[in-house]
């Protein structure tokens, strides 16, 4: 037989967690407060672990988050209402810790993905780039103008072949032929210049 909702609420209202069953009216020394906090934390370790996982913490981060939770609990132990159940209080702390951890993890950028630009000028790379441009220009000058136009439009400007045919008012088959021939001529001119 399942308990009714009002019975469960009544049981929870009457429930007192073991660490809080001590006499609240007697003042605790700092050492006694530390021991009571540690005892309460240790009594609820399984609950804390489950709660952190349920809130979406990664298994690899749970131990660190449990330590953070203990530090937060210890820091707020004097403000904690000892006459009320501890689990809702622990849940609130766990919720805030997991949310803060998630925000921090989303802000972080993995170091492997950061590309720091080199402040020194790579003189050799600049020289090679200039030489390559000069070589390509000289090789392109060796390709006749009708084929060179098709090659530049398609390869450098990324104009589709059908668009080239419309702009130059030539058949599609002619564009493909000029493109194929221009590529061969360019490759041959580059090979001659490199030798």
N, C-alpha and C positions, 0 to 999 in steps of 0.2 A: 504494500500500500504506500503510495507516494504521499509525502507530507504536503499539506496545504501551504500556500504562499504566506499566509499570515503566521503559520506555525514557524516557518523558516525565519521570517523576520523577527519573531519573538525570540527564537533561539539565538540569532545573531545579536540582538539587542542585549540579551542576558550574558552573552559570551564575554569572557575576559581572557585575554592571552596570558600564558604562564608568566612572562616577565613582568606583566603589569599587575599581577595579583598581590604584589607587595603593598604594604601600607603606604599610600601616596602622601599622607599627611606628614610623615616623618621626613625631614630633610636628608638628602643623600650627600655624602662627601664626594669630591671629584673622583676618587678611586672607586667608590661604590657605583657611581654613575657610569664610569667606564666599564666596569664589570657587568652591570645590568645591560648596557648597550651591546656589549660583545655577546652576552648570553642570548639576548633577544635576536641578534643577527644570526648566531649559530643555530638557534632553534628554527629559523625560517629560511635556511640555506636552500633547501629544495624548492620552496615556493619562489624565492627570489630568482633562482636559476630558470625555472619554468616561465616565470613572468617575463624575464628579459628575452627569452626565446620567442615567447608569444607576441611580444611587442615588436619583433622583427630584427633583433640583434643577431649578428652572425655568430656562429658557434666559436669562431676563433677570437671574437671580441668579448665573450661573456665573462671570462675571468677578470679582465681589466674593468669591465663595467660593474662587476660585483664589488671590486675594491673601491671604485668611485662611489658606489651606493653606500658602502660602509662608512666612507669618509663623510659623505653628506648626512647620513643618519647620526653619526657621532657629533657632527657639528650642530645638528638641530635637536639633539636628544633632550636638552633642557626645555625646549619649546613644545615637545611632543606631549599630547594629552594622554597620560598613562591610564586614564579610566576608559578609554576607547580601544577597540581592537587595533592591533598593529598592522595587519595586512593591508588595509586600505591606505594607510600612511606610507607603507613600503611601496605599494603600487604607484602612488603619486610620485615618489622619488624616482622609481625605476622609469616611469613614463618620461619625466623631464630629462633624465640622464640619457636614455636611448634617443630622444628627440635631439638633444644637443650633440650627441655623437654622430647622428645621421647628418645634421647640418654641417658639422665639421668635416665629415668624410666627403660630402658633396662639394665643399669649397676647395678641398685639396686637389692638387694636380700631381699625378705621378711624375716623379723626377725623370723617368726614362723618356717621357714624351716632350719635355721642354727642350727646345732647340735654341741654344744661346748663340747668337751670331758672333762670328769671329771679328774682333775689332781691327785686327791687322788686315791690310789689303793683301790679297793673294795675287802678287804680281805675275806669277807664272800662269795662273788661271786666266787672268785678264789678257795676257799676251797670246795664249793659246786660243782664246775666244776671238781676238782680232784676226789672228792668222786664219782661223776657220772661216770667218766671215769673208775675208779677202779671197780665200780659195773658192768658196761657193759662188761669190760674185763673178770671179773669173770663169768658173765652169758654166755659170748661167749665161754669160756673154757668148759662149760657144754654141748655145742652143738657139736655133732660128726663132725669130720673134713670135710667129703664130703658135708654135709649140711651147715656147717659154711662157706666153700669156696663160695658156691652159694649165701648165704645170704650176705656176705661181698662184693662180686663182684657186686651184683645187688643193694643193699641198700646203700653202702658207695661209691662205685666207679661208680655208675650209668651206669653199663654195661647192655645193653638190653638183655633180656632173650635169644633171638635167637643167639646173639654173645656168651653168656655163653655156650650154647649147642655146638657151633662150637669149642670153645677153649677147653672145657673139653671133647669133643668127646662123648657126651651122648645125648640121645633123648630129644627133647623139652619137652615132657610130663614129663620126669624124672626131668628136671630142675624145672618145675612148682611144682611138688610134693615135691622135696627137699626144695624149697623156702617156701612153705606153712608150712611144718613140722618144718623147722628151725625157722620160725617166732613164731610158737606156743611154741617151746622149749625155745626160748629166753625170751618170755613173762613170761612163768612159772618160769624160773630161776630168773628173776628180781623180780617177786612177792615174791619168797621164800627169796631172799636176803634182801628185804625191811622189811619183818616181823621181 
